[in-house]
Amino acid sequence: MDYRTCFDGAAGDVTENAAMEMNQIRYFLAVCEHRNFTHAASASNVSQPSLTTAVKKLEDELGGDLFVRDRAGCRLTALGKLVQPRLQKIYDETRQAKAEAVRHMRLERVPITVGVGETIGHSRIAAAMERMRKRVPQAEIELIVASSHELLSALRDGDFDVVVTADKVSEDLYRIDILYEEDYKVVVSKSHPLSELNTISLSTLAQTDMLDRLNCEMRDTLHGTCADQGYDLYAAYRSNRVDWLIELARQGSGAVILPATAIPSDMGLVSKPIDGLEITRTVLAVRYRHQTTRSETNDLIREIMRTPA
């Protein structure tokens, strides 16, 4: 989409002398957010040269530099400060128009797009979605699982109504609701020797073949705590996929540490607390502050917050 608008640097008037592409606006706002061209390019899933070229074209169209680079990254010029709120408004209204067009095409349906972090367990969220659809049968829920980095980028682009994550996010950019807190436990097969224990100590884990989740938010905390107490955990298998690690645990290949909602109800598996080590995480519902929240999204968030019966 092209916007035939240009800001006069002196008076701030809108004229029709240049065409700004939406990507130019999006990349400009990303640099405003991250104050760093490299970080902005990574967050926008684009190469830094492409982002830099787009921003340079925007500067050429507006007639001046928008950023001053320094050792800390970059900062807005006077022109940049002038046009930022106007470009933000153009970007927000475009995303809103896109969302309203989609809802119009679906008529009576109520689409809710939910991004779920790949480390988040299924059970609690799936149950909440089903409870909501029983109350609001016309609701259509689209659920996309990906890394938190990818989801938050798409959230800012208006592709999601809400993102569920356990990663820390900026309160300046996002509206944050605490959904629930959950403990971590050791999961093994019923045939594994650890299944006979009531609790499992760090010294025991250090002598056990572990199934290591590479994308676990608490991975560094766990390994750091073990190291502080003189223990090293040996990873017989490593994977970014929880389903693979669960299957390996089911086969008796080792022990995997999982958050409570990610532990399946499986007759072949048992879960045990870790003795002397309390690991918990907070799961959040995240909404972009520049995006209007619909009542159906609020309903779903409240439903996930509800303590399961």
Disulfide bonds with the S-S distance in Angstrom:
none
